[in-house]
Amino acid sequence: MKAPDFIYCRAESLADALRLKAEHGDQARWLAGGQSLLAALAFRLSEPTALIDISRIDALRGITFDAGVVRIGAGTTHTALGVSDIIRRHVPLLAEAVPLIAHAAIRNRGTIGGSLAFADPAAELPACCVALEATLIAVGPKGERRIAANAFFEGVYATALRDDELLTWIEIVAAQADEQQTLVELTRRSGDYAMAGVAAVLRGDAAEITHARLVFFALGDRPVAAAKAAALLVGKPLDEAQVALAATASAQEIDPAGDLNGGPEMKTHLAQVVLSRALRQIMTQAKAKAERTAA
Ligand SMILES: Cc1cc2nc3c(=O)[nH]c(=O)nc-3n(C[C@H](O)[C@H](O)[C@H](O)COP(=O)(O)OP(=O)(O)OC[C@H]3O[C@@H](n4cnc5c(N)ncnc54)[C@H](O)[C@@H]3O)c2cc1C
């Protein structure tokens, strides 16, 4: 199939983007990397009358670190995220997630803003942002709006963004000294969307976990926080017994629909597998860190 006819216009600045949106109205869509939108057009899943290209807006690109907060432009590509020293040092979860997103050609064009706005429940970056308690910043005709990541995702391909709003920046508090972050997923082939995955952020030391956020992806209609499983970890040391308890508890917190990758039972089993692997990975990371500190 071919895409329906549409008007193409390129915004040179944020103000220009908002002006073009007001001009073309409800049926106009933002075009970032085009990696999801153009496929949707080709399959006629979406039939906008105008595409507003935001990929050349300099203000939407780049990564900065200031006063303990990492700020990422929505137009930053997956590749740029993956090679950023700021991201590697302060938000290692994102650096770990990037190589698991699709293939290099898609990562070179696809953007973090596009991934969050598209809100595919199997995508890595939405779950990372929820696990990291990120703040998503949108700009529209009425000004700027800050949206907590856990309130942003409303369902399959549905977000809290208003039709006339543009996602501009993502703010994430840098990892604390005692924080471990990791992401584990299962895919049929390298580069495929995940069958099941989890983003995990834990703080504490060998004696006691003081904070835990566990967020599943590809296991619901949006990123799903396993809050009860996370609460079980807090106040205790992380060991095999705790891993088993958390994995069992997490199964009660999800209700995955079956998909091409398997039925609900299999997906629930995979959730426990990815969570156990993530927590064991964190135990290994924490041990290595403690040994480095002691040496
Ligand atoms: C074969 C294939 C495999 C893939 N595998 C994965 C995978 O494993 N994991 C994964 O996470 N993703 C995967 N993707 C998706 C990829 O990461 C896309 O890059 C991403 O989902 C969309 O980013 P984009 O910049 O290309 O957005 P676009 O395709 O340009 O836009 C997507 C949607 O977001 C809206 N949008 C874009 N930017 C903004 C903004 N700043 N503000 C408001 N709305 C905006 C658009 O209007 C559109 O509705 C895959 C894609 C393909 C084609």
The ligand as a Gaussian input file, in Angstrom:
#p B3LYP/6-31G(d) Opt

LIG

0 1
 C       11.270000      -2.491000      11.991000
 C       11.140000      -1.628000      13.228000
 C       11.505000      -2.173000      14.447000
 C       11.404000      -1.409000      15.604000
 N       11.767000      -1.965000      16.788000
 C       11.667000      -1.238000      17.924000
 C       12.048000      -1.785000      19.183000
 O       12.506000      -2.922000      19.298000
 N       11.891000      -0.997000      20.285000
 C       11.396000       0.291000      20.204000
 O       11.270000       0.948000      21.222000
 N       11.062000       0.828000      19.029000
 C       11.186000       0.105000      17.888000
 N       10.826000       0.683000      16.694000
 C       10.300000       2.065000      16.692000
 C       11.426000       3.096000      16.652000
 O       12.073000       3.160000      17.910000
 C       10.889000       4.497000      16.319000
 O       11.971000       5.290000      16.057000
 C       10.067000       5.209000      17.370000
 O        9.009000       4.476000      17.871000
 C        9.414000       6.459000      16.788000
 O       10.356000       7.451000      16.725000
 P       10.415000       8.424000      15.478000
 O       11.316000       9.548000      15.870000
 O       10.772000       7.669000      14.260000
 O        8.909000       8.971000      15.426000
 P        7.893000       9.153000      14.206000
 O        7.710000       7.852000      13.492000
 O        8.287000      10.330000      13.386000
 O        6.574000       9.527000      15.025000
 C        5.896000       8.561000      15.796000
 C        4.679000       9.223000      16.431000
 O        5.093000      10.132000      17.441000
 C        4.648000      11.471000      17.152000
 N        5.750000      12.340000      17.551000
 C        7.050000      12.231000      17.171000
 N        7.795000      13.142000      17.820000
 C        6.940000      13.844000      18.620000
 C        7.113000      14.916000      19.548000
 N        8.311000      15.435000      19.785000
 N        6.021000      15.372000      20.189000
 C        4.791000      14.830000      19.977000
 N        4.576000      13.816000      19.112000
 C        5.641000      13.331000      18.448000
 C        4.352000      11.482000      15.655000
 O        3.383000      12.448000      15.307000
 C        3.851000      10.062000      15.458000
 O        2.507000       9.969000      15.846000
 C       10.938000      -0.057000      15.529000
 C       10.587000       0.501000      14.287000
 C       10.694000      -0.267000      13.149000
 C       10.341000       0.349000      11.821000

